[in-house]
Amino acid sequence: MIANLLGKTGVSGFKANLLVVDDHPNNLNILAEIFSQQGYNVKKAISGEIALAIIHTQLPDIIILDIKMSGMDSYTVCSILKESDYARHIPIIFLSTLDAISEQIKAFKVGCADYIIKPFHPEELLIRVEHQLIISQQYQYLQKEINRKQQIESKLEFLLKTINLISQAVNFEQALDAVLSELRQIIGWDYGEVWITNPEQTELYLSKASYDKHDQLLISFAQASRKYTFPYGVGVQGKVWEIQQSDWIEDIWQVKEHTFLRWELAKNAQLRSILTVPITLQKKSLIILCFFTRSPITYNIELLDFINAVALELSEFIQHKHTEEALKKANQELIKLANIDGLTQLANRRCFNEKLSYEWQRMRREKAFLGLIMCDIDYFKLYNDYYGHQAGDKCLYQVAQAIAQTCKRSTDLVARYGGEELIILLPNTNLQGVIHVTKLMQEKIASIAIPHQSSLVNTCVTLSIGITSMIPSQDNSPESIIATADKALYQAKAQGRNTYCISSPM
């Protein structure tokens, strides 16, 4: 009879899971036969309560609901389903003998997808059901696309955040701290760790771990893992280090213990899947990232690509820091070359002039004394003539280093001013302080006792020294303190050398 009404004998092939709800058994059987012949998998419910129990066990793709039922009415059933998280997406078609607009409005308000008035033609019912299934499929596809795009946006947002965190990090340790926990949480895994090669690059050791600090099983796993090291090619970490490619074990419990050396530890911590990703620099794996989850997770290329992208950012950060450190070191060397005298390894005249200008302004602001000492090695030309220029260079170096050792403060500066002439800048030092430093210098030079057989004042190397101290002001200049000390040096030489003289500010 049903086949004759449809004009065909039915179709083969599964279409969808359908639930028919009607408290009249005859109506229920007729509806079930209509849909069964068209390839639907039909379940029947003779009441609203039974319908909810069936739906809770297995979700149908669409529901046909008679509007008038004893017990729980269709409006209540529809309202319960539309308020639930698990079934609100299922389209519900009401069947009713009531054609009043108020009834239809009430039905649509509680969430029905369509309203069919009895008596109906089977073909109309089938077409409307197929139409709702198409809409439902399109909605579900759209929802999946929205979710997928939201996941992509979330991952991109995290990747940008990662890039920002890495770029702001002072060093790689800080970058790892900032990224590891964030990355573990964004992918929703339970435990993350970082393995780093030792300085000799012979084995990996556990550097960092990220997990719920209230989870005692994970705490024990992290503590026990710190006792492990993995040589090149040994264990999961060692193999990833060797092949420089990511590795995914979907279920640790199903692999042999020699494949995953912490098998017993992972089982005790209820960890199942592990994803291992290398961070490479100049084609060498220096750091290994590992992530664990307590649920067996099948291989996911999108997740792997995402973590590889983060690993790439970390790799580029390392490269950038290495380049930055190399440039910093090179700049320091250039600065050193520009400011250090090659022979004495003291500051050169250029460096002294810059320091004098700075300290002059600082002492002027503070209204504090600035001391200056100028000294010459006595009869140094005769020394060179007697011992040779190589010995003269060595003598100058020894004297320079001896003087440098007497100046303990970081603000003091000992420089080579020219030839055998040395100069000492002493910020925050009055004349008594300058005299004290001068006597220390004389004692130090005497203690090293460098022979000087051609000297006219002593058998060892001696110094002629000129000293001064002044408070910088608008009425004098940095050049004036040099001129004053130089005048005192000239006086020391005139008095027979191997002595110091004091000159007051002009």
C-alpha positions as CSV (number, residue, x, y, z in Angstrom):
1,M,0.0,0.0,0.0
2,I,2.7,2.5,1.0
3,A,4.7,1.6,-2.1
4,N,1.7,2.2,-4.3
5,L,1.2,5.6,-2.8
6,L,4.8,6.5,-3.4
7,G,4.7,5.2,-7.0
8,K,7.8,3.0,-6.4
9,T,8.9,0.0,-4.5
10,G,11.5,1.8,-2.3
11,V,15.2,2.6,-2.7
12,S,18.3,1.0,-1.4
13,G,21.1,2.6,0.6
14,F,21.3,4.3,4.0
15,K,20.1,7.9,4.2
16,A,19.9,8.9,7.8
17,N,18.9,7.9,11.4
18,L,15.4,8.9,12.0
19,L,13.2,8.8,15.2
20,V,9.5,8.8,14.9
21,V,7.4,9.7,18.0
22,D,3.7,9.1,18.1
23,D,1.4,7.6,20.9
24,H,-0.8,5.8,18.3
25,P,0.9,2.5,17.3
26,N,-0.8,2.4,13.8
27,N,0.4,5.9,12.9
28,L,3.9,5.0,14.3
29,N,4.1,1.9,12.1
30,I,2.9,3.6,8.9
31,L,5.4,6.4,9.3
32,A,8.2,3.9,10.1
33,E,7.3,1.9,6.9
34,I,7.3,5.1,4.7
35,F,10.8,6.0,5.8
36,S,12.2,2.5,6.0
37,Q,11.4,1.9,2.3
38,Q,13.3,5.0,1.4
39,G,16.5,3.9,3.1
40,Y,16.2,5.5,6.5
41,N,17.2,3.7,9.7
42,V,14.0,4.2,11.8
43,K,13.6,4.0,15.5
44,K,10.1,4.4,17.1
45,A,9.0,5.9,20.4
46,I,5.4,5.7,21.6
47,S,5.8,8.6,24.2
48,G,7.9,11.7,24.8
49,E,9.6,10.0,27.8
50,I,10.7,7.0,25.7
51,A,11.8,9.4,22.9
52,L,14.1,11.3,25.3
53,A,15.6,8.0,26.6
54,I,16.4,6.8,23.0
55,I,17.9,10.2,22.1
56,H,20.1,10.2,25.2
57,T,21.4,6.7,24.1
58,Q,21.9,7.4,20.4
59,L,21.4,10.8,18.6
60,P,19.2,10.6,15.5
61,D,19.7,12.8,12.5
62,I,16.1,14.0,12.5
63,I,13.0,13.6,14.6
64,I,9.3,13.3,13.5
65,L,7.2,14.3,16.4
66,D,3.4,14.1,16.6
67,I,2.0,17.2,18.3
68,K,-0.7,15.6,20.3
69,M,0.4,12.9,22.8
70,S,-0.7,11.7,26.2
71,G,1.8,12.2,29.0
72,M,4.7,14.5,28.0
73,D,3.5,16.7,25.1
74,S,5.6,17.5,22.0
75,Y,6.2,21.1,23.0
76,T,7.9,19.9,26.2
77,V,10.0,17.3,24.4
78,C,11.1,19.9,21.8
79,S,11.9,22.5,24.5
80,I,14.0,19.9,26.5
81,L,16.0,19.0,23.4
82,K,16.6,22.5,22.2
83,E,17.9,23.5,25.7
84,S,20.4,20.7,25.7
85,D,24.0,20.9,24.5
86,Y,24.0,17.5,22.9
87,A,20.7,17.5,20.9
88,R,19.8,21.2,20.1
89,H,21.2,20.8,16.5
90,I,18.8,18.0,15.6
91,P,15.9,19.2,13.3
92,I,12.4,18.4,14.6
93,I,9.4,18.2,12.4
94,F,5.9,18.5,14.0
95,L,3.0,16.5,12.6
96,S,-0.5,17.9,13.6
97,T,-4.1,17.9,12.7
98,L,-4.2,21.5,14.1
99,D,-3.8,24.1,11.4
100,A,-4.4,27.1,13.5
101,I,-1.7,29.8,13.1
102,S,-1.4,30.1,16.9
103,E,-0.4,26.4,17.1
104,Q,2.2,26.7,14.4
105,I,3.7,29.9,16.0
106,K,3.9,28.0,19.3
107,A,5.6,25.1,17.7
108,F,8.2,27.3,15.9
109,K,8.8,29.2,19.2
110,V,9.9,26.1,21.0
111,G,12.3,25.3,18.2
112,C,10.7,23.0,15.6
113,A,12.2,23.1,12.1
114,D,9.0,22.4,10.2
115,Y,5.2,22.0,10.8
116,I,3.2,19.5,8.6
117,I,-0.5,19.4,8.8
118,K,-2.4,16.1,8.7
119,P,-3.5,14.5,6.4
120,F,-0.3,14.7,4.4
121,H,0.9,13.0,1.2
122,P,3.9,10.7,1.9
123,E,6.0,12.3,-0.9
124,E,5.5,15.8,0.7
125,L,6.6,14.3,4.1
126,L,9.7,12.7,2.5
127,I,10.7,15.9,0.6
128,R,10.4,18.0,3.7
129,V,12.4,15.5,5.7
130,E,15.1,15.5,3.0
131,H,15.1,19.3,2.9
132,Q,15.6,19.5,6.7
133,L,18.4,16.9,6.4
134,I,20.1,19.0,3.7
135,I,19.8,22.1,5.9
136,S,21.1,20.2,8.9
137,Q,24.1,18.8,7.0
138,Q,24.9,22.2,5.6
139,Y,24.6,23.7,9.1
140,Q,26.9,21.0,10.6
141,Y,29.4,21.5,7.8
142,L,29.3,25.3,8.3
143,Q,29.7,24.8,12.1
144,K,32.7,22.5,11.5
145,E,34.2,25.1,9.2
146,I,33.6,27.8,11.8
147,N,35.3,25.6,14.5
148,R,38.2,24.8,12.2
149,K,38.7,28.5,11.4
150,Q,38.5,29.3,15.0
151,Q,41.1,26.7,15.8
152,I,43.3,28.1,13.0
153,E,42.8,31.6,14.3
154,S,43.5,30.5,17.8
155,K,46.7,28.8,16.7
156,L,47.8,31.8,14.6
157,E,47.0,34.0,17.6
158,F,49.2,31.8,19.8
159,L,51.9,31.7,17.1
160,L,52.0,35.5,17.0
161,K,52.0,35.6,20.8
162,T,54.8,33.1,20.7
163,I,56.8,35.2,18.2
164,N,56.2,38.2,20.4
165,L,57.2,36.4,23.6
166,I,60.4,35.0,21.9
167,S,61.3,38.4,20.4
168,Q,61.0,40.1,23.8
169,A,63.0,37.4,25.7
170,V,66.4,38.4,27.0
171,N,67.8,35.0,26.5
172,F,66.8,31.5,25.3
173,E,66.1,30.3,28.8
174,Q,63.5,33.0,29.2
175,A,62.0,32.3,25.8
176,L,61.6,28.6,26.7
177,D,59.9,29.5,30.0
178,A,57.5,31.8,28.2
179,V,56.6,29.4,25.4
180,L,56.6,25.8,26.9
181,S,53.7,26.3,29.3
182,E,51.6,28.3,26.8
183,L,52.2,25.8,24.0
184,R,51.2,22.8,26.2
185,Q,48.0,24.5,27.3
186,I,47.0,25.7,23.8
187,I,47.3,22.1,22.4
188,G,45.5,20.7,25.4
189,W,48.2,18.2,26.4
190,D,49.0,17.2,30.0
191,Y,52.8,17.4,30.2
192,G,55.6,19.2,28.3
193,E,59.3,19.1,28.7
194,V,62.5,20.4,27.1
195,W,65.7,18.3,26.6
196,I,69.0,20.2,25.9
197,T,72.4,18.9,24.8
198,N,75.2,19.2,27.3
199,P,78.2,21.5,26.6
200,E,80.1,18.6,25.0
201,Q,77.0,17.7,22.9
202,T,77.3,14.0,23.9
203,E,73.9,13.6,25.6
204,L,70.5,15.2,26.3
205,Y,69.4,16.2,29.8
206,L,66.0,17.4,31.1
207,S,66.0,21.2,31.3
208,K,62.4,22.3,31.9
209,A,59.0,20.7,32.5
210,S,55.5,22.1,32.3
211,Y,52.5,20.4,34.0
212,D,49.8,20.8,36.6
213,K,51.8,21.4,39.8
214,H,48.9,19.8,41.9
215,D,49.1,16.5,40.0
216,Q,51.2,14.2,42.1
217,L,51.6,11.6,39.4
218,L,53.1,14.2,37.0
219,I,55.3,15.6,39.8
220,S,56.7,12.2,40.3
221,F,57.2,11.7,36.6
222,A,59.1,15.0,36.3
223,Q,61.3,14.3,39.3
224,A,62.2,10.8,38.1
225,S,62.8,12.0,34.5
226,R,65.6,14.3,35.7
227,K,67.7,11.3,36.5
228,Y,67.7,10.3,32.8
229,T,70.1,11.4,30.1
230,F,69.9,10.2,26.5
231,P,73.0,9.8,24.3
232,Y,72.9,10.4,20.6
233,G,70.5,7.9,18.9
234,V,69.3,6.3,22.1
235,G,65.6,6.5,23.2
236,V,63.0,8.6,21.6
237,Q,64.8,11.9,22.3
238,G,68.1,10.5,21.2
239,K,66.6,9.2,17.9
240,V,64.9,12.5,17.2
241,W,68.2,14.2,17.9
242,E,69.9,11.8,15.4
243,I,67.3,12.0,12.5
244,Q,66.3,15.6,13.2
245,Q,62.7,14.8,12.5
246,S,59.6,14.8,14.7
247,D,58.3,11.6,16.2
248,W,54.7,10.6,17.3
249,I,53.9,7.6,19.5
250,E,50.2,7.2,19.6
251,D,50.2,4.8,22.6
252,I,53.3,4.4,24.7
253,W,51.8,1.4,26.5
254,Q,51.7,-0.5,23.2
255,V,55.4,-0.1,22.4
256,K,58.3,-2.1,23.7
257,E,60.2,-0.7,26.7
258,H,63.5,-0.4,24.8
259,T,61.7,1.9,22.3
260,F,60.6,4.3,25.1
261,L,63.0,4.0,28.0
262,R,60.7,5.7,30.5
263,W,57.9,3.3,29.7
264,E,57.3,2.3,33.3
265,L,57.4,5.9,34.5
266,A,54.9,7.0,31.8
267,K,52.5,4.2,32.7
268,N,52.6,5.1,36.3
269,A,51.8,8.7,35.4
270,Q,49.0,7.4,33.1
271,L,50.6,9.1,30.1
272,R,49.8,7.5,26.7
273,S,50.8,9.6,23.7
274,I,54.1,11.4,23.1
275,L,55.0,14.0,20.5
276,T,58.7,14.8,20.1
277,V,59.9,17.8,18.1
278,P,63.5,18.9,17.5
279,I,64.7,22.5,17.4
280,T,67.6,22.7,15.0
281,L,70.4,25.2,14.5
282,Q,72.8,24.9,11.5
283,K,71.4,21.4,10.8
284,K,72.0,20.2,14.3
285,S,69.4,19.4,16.9
286,L,70.3,21.2,20.1
287,I,66.9,21.1,21.9
288,I,64.1,18.5,21.9
289,L,60.5,19.4,22.8
290,C,58.3,16.5,24.2
291,F,54.6,16.7,24.9
292,F,52.5,13.9,26.6
293,T,48.8,13.4,26.9
294,R,46.9,10.8,29.0
295,S,44.6,9.9,26.1
296,P,45.9,8.0,23.1
297,I,46.0,10.6,20.3
298,T,46.2,9.5,16.7
299,Y,48.7,11.2,14.4
300,N,47.5,14.8,13.6
301,I,49.4,16.6,10.8
302,E,47.9,19.9,11.6
303,L,49.0,19.8,15.2
304,L,52.4,18.6,14.2
305,D,52.8,21.5,11.7
306,F,51.7,23.9,14.3
307,I,54.3,22.8,16.9
308,N,56.9,22.6,14.1
309,A,56.1,26.3,13.4
310,V,56.8,27.2,17.0
311,A,60.0,25.1,17.0
312,L,61.1,27.0,13.9
313,E,60.5,30.4,15.6
314,L,62.6,29.2,18.6
315,S,65.3,28.0,16.2
316,E,65.4,31.4,14.5
317,F,65.5,33.0,17.9
318,I,68.6,31.0,18.8
319,Q,70.2,31.9,15.5
320,H,69.4,35.5,16.1
321,K,70.8,35.5,19.6
322,H,74.0,33.7,18.4
323,T,74.4,36.4,15.7
324,E,73.6,39.1,18.2
325,E,76.2,37.7,20.6
326,A,78.8,37.5,17.8
327,L,78.1,41.1,16.8
328,K,78.2,42.2,20.4
329,K,81.5,40.5,20.9
330,A,82.9,41.9,17.7
331,N,81.7,45.4,18.7
332,Q,83.4,45.0,22.1
333,E,86.6,44.0,20.4
334,L,86.3,47.1,18.1
335,I,85.7,49.3,21.1
336,K,88.6,47.8,22.9
337,L,90.9,48.3,19.9
338,A,89.7,51.9,19.6
339,N,90.3,52.7,23.3
340,I,93.1,50.4,24.4
341,D,96.8,51.1,23.9
342,G,98.2,48.0,22.2
343,L,101.6,48.1,24.0
344,T,100.7,48.8,27.6
345,Q,97.1,47.4,27.5
346,L,96.0,50.6,29.3
347,A,93.5,53.1,28.0
348,N,94.8,55.2,25.1
349,R,94.8,59.0,24.8
350,R,91.5,59.1,23.0
351,C,89.8,57.1,25.7
352,F,91.4,59.3,28.4
353,N,90.2,62.5,26.7
354,E,86.6,61.1,26.6
355,K,86.8,60.0,30.3
356,L,88.3,63.4,31.4
357,S,85.5,65.3,29.6
358,Y,82.8,63.1,31.3
359,E,84.4,63.2,34.8
360,W,85.0,67.0,34.5
361,Q,81.3,67.6,34.0
362,R,80.3,65.2,36.7
363,M,82.7,66.7,39.3
364,R,81.6,70.1,38.3
365,R,77.9,69.2,39.0
366,E,78.9,67.5,42.3
367,K,81.3,70.3,43.2
368,A,83.9,67.6,44.0
369,F,87.7,67.3,43.5
370,L,89.2,65.8,40.4
371,G,92.8,64.6,40.8
372,L,95.3,64.1,38.1
373,I,98.8,62.5,38.0
374,M,101.2,62.7,35.1
375,C,104.5,60.7,35.1
376,D,107.4,59.9,32.9
377,I,109.9,57.0,33.1
378,D,113.2,58.7,34.0
379,Y,115.8,58.6,31.2
380,F,113.8,56.2,29.1
381,K,115.7,57.1,25.9
382,L,118.9,55.9,27.6
383,Y,117.1,52.7,28.7
384,N,116.2,52.0,25.0
385,D,119.7,52.8,23.9
386,Y,121.2,50.5,26.5
387,Y,118.8,47.5,26.5
388,G,117.2,47.9,23.1
389,H,113.7,48.8,22.0
390,Q,112.1,45.4,22.7
391,A,113.3,45.6,26.3
392,G,112.1,49.2,26.4
393,D,108.6,48.0,25.3
394,K,108.6,45.4,28.0
395,C,109.7,47.9,30.6
396,L,107.0,50.3,29.7
397,Y,104.4,47.5,29.9
398,Q,105.6,46.5,33.4
399,V,105.5,50.0,34.7
400,A,102.1,50.6,33.2
401,Q,100.6,47.4,34.8
402,A,102.2,48.2,38.1
403,I,100.6,51.7,38.2
404,A,97.3,50.2,37.2
405,Q,97.4,47.9,40.2
406,T,97.6,50.8,42.6
407,C,94.3,52.3,41.3
408,K,91.6,50.1,42.8
409,R,88.4,52.1,42.1
410,S,86.3,51.5,39.0
411,T,86.1,55.2,38.3
412,D,89.9,55.6,38.3
413,L,91.6,55.6,34.9
414,V,95.2,54.9,34.0
415,A,96.2,55.7,30.4
416,R,99.1,56.0,28.2
417,Y,99.3,59.7,27.2
418,G,102.2,59.4,24.8
419,G,105.6,57.8,24.5
420,E,106.8,56.8,28.0
421,E,104.3,59.3,29.6
422,L,101.4,57.9,31.6
423,I,98.5,59.7,33.1
424,I,96.1,58.8,36.0
425,L,92.6,60.3,36.4
426,L,91.2,60.2,40.0
427,P,87.6,61.4,40.4
428,N,86.4,62.4,43.8
429,T,90.0,62.7,45.1
430,N,91.5,65.7,46.9
431,L,95.2,66.6,47.0
432,Q,95.9,64.4,50.0
433,G,94.3,61.5,48.2
434,V,96.3,62.1,45.1
435,I,99.6,62.2,47.1
436,H,98.6,58.9,48.7
437,V,98.1,57.2,45.3
438,T,101.4,58.7,44.1
439,K,103.3,57.2,47.0
440,L,101.7,53.8,46.4
441,M,102.9,54.1,42.8
442,Q,106.5,54.9,43.8
443,E,106.5,51.9,46.2
444,K,105.1,49.6,43.6
445,I,107.7,50.7,41.0
446,A,110.5,50.3,43.6
447,S,109.2,46.8,44.5
448,I,109.4,45.5,40.9
449,A,112.9,46.8,40.7
450,I,113.4,46.9,36.9
451,P,117.2,47.3,36.3
452,H,118.2,50.6,34.6
453,Q,122.0,50.7,34.4
454,S,122.1,53.8,32.2
455,S,119.9,55.9,34.6
456,L,121.6,59.0,36.1
457,V,119.5,58.8,39.3
458,N,119.1,55.1,40.3
459,T,120.1,51.6,39.3
460,C,116.5,50.7,38.8
461,V,113.6,52.3,36.8
462,T,112.1,55.4,38.5
463,L,109.4,58.0,37.8
464,S,109.2,61.8,37.7
465,I,105.6,62.7,38.7
466,G,103.5,65.8,38.6
467,I,100.2,65.9,40.5
468,T,97.3,68.3,41.1
469,S,93.7,68.3,42.2
470,M,90.9,70.9,41.6
471,I,87.2,71.4,41.7
472,P,86.0,72.0,38.1
473,S,84.1,75.2,37.5
474,Q,83.1,77.6,34.8
475,D,86.4,79.5,35.2
476,N,88.6,76.5,34.2
477,S,88.5,73.7,31.7
478,P,89.7,70.1,31.3
479,E,92.8,71.4,29.5
480,S,93.7,73.5,32.6
481,I,94.0,70.4,34.8
482,I,96.3,68.8,32.3
483,A,98.4,71.9,32.0
484,T,98.7,72.1,35.8
485,A,99.8,68.5,36.2
486,D,102.2,68.9,33.3
487,K,103.8,71.9,35.0
488,A,104.3,69.9,38.1
489,L,105.9,67.1,36.1
490,Y,108.3,69.6,34.6
491,Q,109.2,70.8,38.1
492,A,109.9,67.2,39.2
493,K,112.3,66.7,36.3
494,A,114.0,70.0,37.1
495,Q,114.5,69.0,40.7
496,G,116.5,65.9,39.7
497,R,113.8,63.3,38.8
498,N,112.7,60.3,40.8
499,T,110.3,62.5,42.8
500,Y,106.9,64.1,42.6
501,C,105.9,67.8,42.6
502,I,102.6,69.4,43.3
503,S,101.1,72.3,41.2
504,S,98.2,74.3,42.4
505,P,95.4,75.2,39.9
506,M,96.1,78.4,37.9
